[in-house]
């Protein structure tokens, strides 16, 4: 059975608790999830409308007593009515606190599940939905769902209770006057259904346009250095203007229908009020009902005015909430590329790695073909190849960051596809070539993989890992040292510094298998030698797979595998491959000539 995740904040980190229950992805399921809160809120709304019914009846009693010159009865009725009004106001506030808090709790859980779903989904999902659109769903759409499950549910329930409470008193006073006052009711129902359909469609279009605009802004900000370096400001501005204009058109269409909705429904309701006043005055004049009856009727009918007028607004809230929830469900219910295997997590991982006949393609494009090699526990292997040979693809398949084929990658003799994802990724540490840093301090970025990044002794370990990665001196030279905030994607650091901070993060994790994807591409030869020494020192405590295009780095490993166009062309030690005079020897010769050039 799938497991639902509920999230709590512990020591500044988001962690998850698993429950043996499937997270409800439908609105009905989420209402059932918090049925207790909604039931309590409904009970409070019922109590409030019952008190208002009593208040209206006290108005009738008091006015009729005053008209009959029974002063004591009139005063008593007025005093009781005042007390009822005060109690009803308190119950009204309590009902809103309960219902709105239920909506907030649902929002909280939906947000946590959204993050869990995004972590679960693989590359194919993110190729279909851009980042900006995902951010729009996580903010705007989630807000609309919260309004639906808080304000919207409250008003739907309150309208139903108000209709029962008010109509029961109105019919008791005069069924003829009740029918006259509800003449506009069918018109309001028809208008509400039509407006609701229009608002739903236009809201969905508006939110999709907002998602596209958000993605345009996010991409522009993320690539601001490229935009400036290529002087693309005018082109970016034109692209933004086009997305903004499309959003404006959708927003105006939504504003137009909402602008029509309230005046039209207000006019229909006002005509109903006018007709009720005229006909009720005639009944009082004829003696068919008393003045107290008419005041009580008017008070009860007034309680229907806001629910009837709010029908359009509530319909808009419901439509927008449903549209937002549909967009969120596209994330919740998306199929993950990579899922947990059926076997339990191993008690111990030695780090022996075996790749057997690994073939991998994206669409019709083959990226790897029949790749095989083996790395004993504690040994080191270099994977060398020219750009586009498939090295990074292979590196991502080892820890199952992509859809690793079954029967291709084995960890300690067990197919990684059969193991839980968390255990595979804890055992196989992966430092990617394009180092990603979070917008926090350098120290937090290095300690990111630790369960307790602020525990005693972590600071010393962070500094040692940075020293091993050859970046400690540069970090300490920053304005705030290890406490320096690196900015969005590490923008405050150079490419080489970002790469070495990510390498320090991989060192600190101390996995059984360490996969390094070209960690030395942005460093000079002197720094490279020092870092290689640290890498090989670490390799004594783990299995090392070093993805590199540099022969000087590959020469330090126990064995070398040469990839060319996605296939293994050669395998052996550095000396054996040089002597063979194949692809590896050609790459070594090219690099030797390049280093010798002035």
Secondary structure, 3 states (H helix, E strand, C coil): CCCEEEEEEECCEEEEEEECCCCCCCHHHHHHHCHHHHHHHHHHHHHHHHHHHHHHHHHHHHHHHHHCCCHHHHHHHHHHHHHHHHHHHHHHHHHHHHHHHHHHHHHHHHHHHHHHHHHHCCHHHHHHCCHHHHHHHHHHHHHHHHHHHHHHHHHHHHHHHHHHHHHHHHHHHCHHHHHHHCCCHHHHHHHHHHHHHHHHHHHHHHHHHHHHHHHHHHHHHHCHHHHHHCCCHHHHHHHHHHHHHHHHHHHHHHHHHHHHHHHHHHHHHHHHHHHHHHHHHHHHHHCCCCHHHHHHHHHHHHHHHHHHHHHHHHHHHHHHHHHHHHHHHHHHCCCCCCCCCCCCCCCCCCCCEEEEEEEEEECCEEEEEEEEEEECCCCEEEEECCCCCCHHHHHHHHCCCCCCCCCCEEECCEEHHHCCHHHHHHHEEEECCCCCCCCCEHHHHHHHHCCCCCCCCHHHHHHHHHHHCCCHHHHHCCCCHHHCECCHHHCCCCHHHHHHHHHHHHHHHCCCEEEEECCCCCCCHHHHHHHHHHHHHHHCCCEEEEEECCHHHHCCCCEEEEEECCEEEEEECHHHHHHHCCHHHHHHHHHHHHHHCC
